[in-house]
Amino acid sequence: MQRKLPRSAFDFLAFYSSVLGGIVEDPALMTVPMDEHMVHRGHAVFDTCNVSQGQCYGLGFHLDRLLRSAGLARIHPSYTKEELRQIILSTVAASQQREGVFVRFWMTAGRGDFSVSSKETTGSGFFVMVHRYKSKEELKLQGIDEYVIQDIPLKNRLLASIKSTNYLTNALVCESAEGMGGCLGIQVDESGRLAESSIANIAILTPHGMLRTPPFEKVLAGTTVKRLWELAEERLKPQGIVRGVEYTHITLDELLSATEAYSLGGGSVLPIVRINGKNIGGGKPGPVFKELDDLLLCDMKTNYLDAVPYHHYAPGGWLKRGLRALKERWRRTDGYLMATVLLALPFTFFLGKIRGGPTFVL
């Protein structure tokens, strides 16, 4: 199983499975049974959170959204909110990583059969994944290009309000945008009004200095945009950097004529510098984007933080972590190069001794 793993699997650090009843660190064991209704019916909800300086940011409001989604999806949790919190924090602790990782967690309708109904399942399941997360700093410096995708319909109000694993529409929107040279894609409703991207909320800064994002009617209520609008109202408005924040409908013309545009999700804000090939503002990240980014980064270090119990998962200390890092590197592609070098060293040594010359020549 380990030989069949994709290279990306070596970024998977720790995994909790309610099927196993514990946490594993071997990516080959990070699996979900086929009779799990999340797999064959998409009957599951999920959420995420960030890890900053060894603490989980915003875990409380992400768990609230998970449980709200579960209720709408008719999934009956097998765990309390506090039990879920402790499982997530323990899985992060098992990774022994304090920065550069992301946490995803799923609550499912359960396993037991292949029926469309979940009435015969064994009870809801829960899974947590902690993995390395690619930095977005380059995207923040350059900005991203986006394209409006109009040939893929929006989800209806119910499905749009549930953060479920039914992401086929989202995947099609993203791939359509990528085919045009975009990033995530932007959707509009039947009236041509702005909705959201495939995995993030969209917002604009108007020429009059208002921060606007669509109301949460046909789009998911994003935790990042909600928190950032609170911070902007508290910090940026009193300084005159923006005039205020609004949840209001935005037309396609208003989107294209915005002073700045943003993609907000996953605990980050990214500047959109071109839409449909047209420059937004000056075609580069604007000054208000920088203010928003700084606000969010500061908030992630000071507010809504849950301490991670790393000390519970550190047997062996630096020695264990060093051996684990060596093992991971060995299993990567460059591990083969390392193996070749290690095998070649003894032959080089003895060859040098036999010839009476230097043992190593660099």
N, C-alpha and C positions, 0 to 999 in steps of 0.2 A: 504493500500500500504506500509506503514511504517513497519508493522509486517512481510511483505514478503521480506524485504530487506536482502541481504546477509551481513555478518559481515563486509566485505570489504567496503561496502557502507559508513560506518561511517568515512572512511578516505577521502571521497569526501567532499570538503570544500565549493566550490563555483562553479557555473555553469552558463554560459551565453548561451542563446538560441535566435536565430533570430526569431524563431517561437513565443516565449513569448515576445520578444523585451526587455529583461532585464535579471538581474542576480538573481538566487535563491540559497538558502543555504540548503534547505531541500532535501536530496538525493532522496526522493520519487518523486520529481518534475523534476529530472535530466533525462529527457526522450527525445527520438527522434521519431517523427511520423512514422508509418509503410509505408506511401506513400512517404517518403523521399527516393530519388534515391540512397542515401548512403546506406540505409538499404537493399533494395530489388535488387539493381543492382551493388552495390559496386562502384558507380560513384561518387567518392569523393577523395580529397587529404587531407593530414594532415601534421602537423609538431609539434615541441615541443620546450620548452626552460627551462632553469634552473632558480631558484630563489636563489640568494646568498646575504646575509646580507641586505635583504629587497629591492633588485634590480634585474631586469630581465637581465640575461646575454645572449648576442648574439641575442637578439630579432630581430634586423635589418636583419642579414643574414639568419635567419630562415624564416622571412617573405618573403625575396627575393626568397628563395627556394620554399616556399608555392605557391607564385604567378607564378613562373616558372612551377611548377608541374601543376597548374591549367590551364595554357595556353596549355600545352601538352595534358591535359585531356579534352580540349574543354569546360572548365567551365568558365563562364563569371562572374567575381566578382561583387557583389552588393555594395562593399565597396572599398574605396581607401586604400592604404597601411597605411596611417596615421590613418584612422578610425579603421582599424583592430588593430593597435598598441594600441590605446586608449581603445578599448574594452577589449583587453587582460590585459592591466595594471589595468583596473578597476576591472576585475574579480579577479586578484591576490589581489588587495587591499581589496575586500570584504571578502576574506578569513582571513585577519588580521594575516597572517603568514609570517615571514621573513626568515625562514630557514626550511629545511626539507620538502619542497614541490616541486612538479613538475607541469609543465603546458603543456597541450595538446590542440591543436586546429585543427578544421576540416573545410574545405570549400567544400560544396556539390553542386551537380548539381541542387538541389532543390526538391520540393515536388509538388504533384498535381495529379499524376496518377501512374499506374503500368506498363507503356510502357518501352521498352528498350531504346527508344529515350527520350531525355530530352527536346524536342522542346515545349512540352505543359506544362512545369513546371512553377511555379510562380516566378522563379528567384533563384539564388544561395542562399544557406543557410550557416550559420556560427555558430559554437558551440565552446565553450571553457570550459575546465575542469581544476580545480586546486585541486590537491589531495596530501595527504602525500606520502612521498617517502622513501622507506626502505633504510637505510644506506648500502653502499657497502664497508665499512671499513674492515669487516671481509674477504670479497673476495679479497681485496687488500693485506691483510696480508698473506692469505693462497694460493692465486692463484686459477685458475679454470682449470678443465679438459675439453677437447673438443674432439669431434670425427668428422671425415670427413664423410659426408653423400653423397653417390654417386648415390643412386637410385632415387633421386628426382631431376628433371631437373631444370636448372636455368630459370629465366624469360628471355624473349627476350629483346633486347636492349632498346626498347621504354618503356616497363613496368618497366625495371630495373632503368631507369632514372627518373621515376615518383614516388614520395613518396605518393602512393595511399593507399586506405584502402583494396586493394586486397591482403590480407596477408595469404591466404590459404597455398600457397607454404611455406612461412616463418614458419607458425605454424607447418606444417608437418616436416620440417627440425628440428625445435626445439624439438618437441616431440620424433622424432627418436633419437636425441642425448641424451635426458633425459632418454630414455629407456636403453641406454648403460652406463649411469652414467655420461654423459656430461652435459653441461650447455645450450648452444645456437645452437651448430652444426656449421660445416664449409662446405661450398659448393665449388666444383671445376667445371670448364667448361668441354666441351667435349674433350678438349685436355689434361685434367688433371692439368690445371693451377689453382692456387688459385683464388677464387672469393671473397666471403664474408660470414659472419655468417647470422643467421636468422634476426638479427636486428642491426648488427654492422659491421664496417669494420674490417679487419684483417691486421696486420702488423707484421714485423719481424725485428730483429737486426741480421745482418749477422755476421759470424765469423770475417769479415774484418771491422766491425764497421759501416756498412751502415744501415740506417733505410729505409725499403722498404715497400710499400703497392701497391696493384694492381692499374693500371690506371682505371679511371672512364669510362670504355667502356661498361662493362656488369654488373656493380655494381652501387649503388647509390653514388652520390658525398656527402660523409659524411662531415658535418661541423666540427665535432670534430677532425678528422684526418687532415683535411686541415689546421685548426688553429694550431694544435700541430706541424705539419711539418714546418710551418712558424716559430714557437717559437724555435724549435730544430735547425733550420738553423741559427737563430739569436743568440741564447744563448749557445747551447751545442756544436755546431761545432767549434766556436772560442776557446772554452776551451779544445778541443781535446777529449771530452767525446764521440762524434760520429764523423765519417768522413764526413757525409752528409746525405741528404734525397733523396729518389727517388720514382717515380711512375713508376713501371715496373712490368712485368709479373714475377710470382714466381711459380716455379714447386713444386710438392708435396714433392720431395726429399729435396728441399731447405727449405721448411717449417719445415720438420721434423729434419733437421740438424741445425736449427737456434740457435743462442746463447740465444735469448729471443724472445718471441712472445706476441702479445697484441691484445685485443679486444677493439675497440674504438667506442663509441657511447653514446648518451644521456648525453653528457657533462662529460664523465669520461673515464678513461683508466684502463683496468683490465689486470693483467698478466696471460697469459696462461702457465701453468707449465707442462701440459701433453697433448699430442695429440695422439689419438689411443692407449693410454696406455704407450706411450714412453715419457720419461722425456725430457723436453725442457731445455737446459742448465743444471743447477744443480737440476732441479725439484722443484725450489722455485723461488719466485719473485727476479729478478735481479736488479743490481744497476742502470741501465739505466731506468728501469721502474720507480724507485723512482724519478729520475730526471724529467721524463716526467710528472708524477703525480703532482709533486711540481710546475712545470711550468704551468700546466693547472689550478690548484687550485689558484695560484697567479693571473693568467690572469682573472679568474672569479671574482676576487675581485677588479680588477683595470681597466679593459678594456671592451669596448662594453656594457656598462651598461645603462639601462633605469630605472629611478627612479619610484617607485610605489606610487601613491597618496593615501596612507593609511588614511590620515586625512579626506578624503572625505567619508570614510566608517567606522567611529568609533563613532556613536552616542551611548551614554551610557557608553563609555570608559570601564574601568576595570570591572564595574558591569555587563555590557552586555556580555563581553567576559567570565566572571566567570559563569553567568547563562547558557550561551551556552555550556561551557565545562561540567557543571553539567548535562545538558540535554543530551549531547552526551553520557556521562558515564552511565546515567540512562538507555539509550536505548541499550547499549551494554549488553552482557550476564551478566557481573558482576553487572549490574544495578539491576538484580533480587536479588542478594545477598544483595545489599545495601537496597533494599525494605524490605527484610525479617528482617534485623537488625533493621531498623527504626520502623517497626511494632512491633517487639518484645520488644523494649525498654520500652514503657509505661506499658506493662504487667509485666516486670521485676521490674519496679519501684513500682507499686502498690502491687505486691506480697511481695516485701521486706517490705513495710509499714505495711501490714496486719500481717505479721509474727513478726514484731517488730525487725527484724534483719537488717543487712546492706542492703542498697538499691541495690548496685551492688557488685558482687563478681567477681574479675578478676583472 
